[in-house]
Amino acid sequence: MTVATKSPAIVHGHTVHLRQVSKHYGRTAALTDIDLHVEPGQFLVLLGPSGSGKSTLIRTLAGVEHLDRGRLHLGGTLMDDGRRRLPPERRDLAMVFQDYALWPHLTAAGNVDYALRRRKLTAAEAGRRRAEALDRVGLAHLAGRYPHELSGGEQQRVALARAVVGNPRLLLFDEPLSNLDADLRERLRVEIATLTRQSGATAVYITHDQSEAFALADVIGVLDKGKLVQLGPPEAIYHDPATPFVARFTGLSGELSGTVDSVDGDVVRARVGADLIRAKRRGAVGPGDTVRVLVRPAAHFAAEVDSAPEGTVEGSVVDVAYRGHGYDHVVACGGTTLGAVFATHARPRGSRVRLRIDIEGCMAFAG
């Protein structure tokens, strides 16, 4: 799979190319026939649940894991083909880990310096790069502190400075924000995106958080049980998911079971109980077929109607929560529940409501 997207103005990153890459742990297939191409300077996010293969894939890029089969090229150079493998230190890459991985006996400046040891720089040049890297992450004033004297966010900033200080061609991120609180995650996400794109390096970032993936990526690759099931820009992944798994993992309010009433091109009219709604057709479905209508969170809202017009479904309010700008409701309807149903005023628990369903956020898969 290949995707062309925007790149930074100054690009020096690796081209990443994987062909039929597979990896097993005993009888367990961690990766199966992965084909992947990333252009220099692109920011790729690999998205998937635990056990999907994303950690194995990034460790393979880093040179920590050996391939069982396939070929891995970085910058046009063969790194691994299952028989020969170049070690991590010969791949011109750096990695930012979930647990920071700082040397406890070194200061912030010392940890950043450590990444320059193989660069054969003069002391003056190494000092300049170290100071510049710490300044870019806002830690110049804490250069003399040890990791135990820094907060989690400050430690991750040191790790980020250590990754970029050597100006590597490939940056790897192993769920670097998962140990941080929500507000700090958002701030560091912006810093990672900015620093990476300013560096011109190619980036591969793994996460199980779909909102993080959409916020960071030029390209998203969705992994499921060791297989790359879809690759594309964030907009395509969200609006045109290739499988129900991709749709579910990238954010749903819920699923409705229905029967196809009619099909007009890519639009399905489906009957859900006594109601009739429209959804985008995904795959081969026809009149009379059973479908699962997958509904995005923004695709419904409480309608101010008493009748039953097409495009609405009736349900009962199960729960309601105040969200500052309005109220989110959980509504039981069509034999299931839909969450995050927005309304500007609260509907009482147990009350009957009618929801308007927007076709732009509904996908009908055979089911």
Phi, psi and omega in degrees: 000138179226136179229130177258123178221183182296150177230160178294163184297320180245115187241129173228012186288161174293146156281132178250125182224121176241136181229115176053043183280129178225148179212132179238148167244099188065235178269358182271125178275111178276324177223138181228111172050054180280121170249125185207135176226126179237127180283155178304134177086354178284154176249104180261130172249126174265119187245133178177164180283176174302137180085004182279343180108000185292322178292320178297320182294317182288328176291330175292317176299322182287342182092008179282325179252146174270145171284146168274325182204152177106186184222138177237121176244138170237123181060031179083357180258133178291121179261327185200133175226020181090344178242315178247144181213127173280138181290164183305321185291350178255014183254358179053059180220166174219155186227139175248124188260161177298321186259020175075313177056045176270150174286120185292336183270000179249146174290175175304315179296320180295321178295320179290320178302326185302326181289347182261000188297327181270001186274351178054052180260157172291159180301322181294317180292320178298318179296320179296315181295318179299312181297320180295318181295316179293324178294322181296331178260010174075028184237018180303325183282352180245019185301330184270001181273151177270160183308320182291347178265004182245151174287169178302318179294322178292322177297320180291329176292322175298315179299323178292317177298320179297324181290321187269345188297328181273004180054051182290164181272343180223128176249128179246134182236118182258084181044057189289346184255358191290341180266007186251157178286167191300314183294318180291324177303317182294318181293318179289329176302315179297319181294319179297314180299316183293310182296320181296314182289326175295327182289335183080004180283156167283143182232139171233123190231130179249144180199160171254003185262110185293326180294323176295317180298313181295327182288330187264325201278144157278323182223139176244134171245123181261126181251139178218114178053044175084002180244142175275103189269341175199143178222130179175178175299154180307321182297320180290320178299319184283314187272340182223061181296140184284332184219162174303324178301314180298317179298314181296318186284343180258014169112105176233150169277328181167184182228139178245136176266132182211179178236135182292125176271317179199162178230131178231094183067241180262013181249128178251132169260117186241140177266121178247102188063235178269358186258160182235124179231166178246146180212161176283133181284131175236109181089187184272105174226149180219176181308134180091346181286149173278136180228155168255119179265109181270128190244122176288155182302326183274005188266008180212155173201158181292124184266144178269063180225149178256339181273193182234067180290158177300141181094006177232155174227150180262145178204183182237135182288123179264321182207160179215141181222136178281130183241019178086299180275353182165207186233138172258134181243150167255124187237127175275124179199150176059030179080009180213194176232147172246131179259171176055039176279114188272144170209150182286342174227154187286140171258133184298145174301135181090349181282154177273136179224159174243131183254134174270128185253123182270124181303330184296340180246019182238135181229127181258112176253149175303135184203000000 
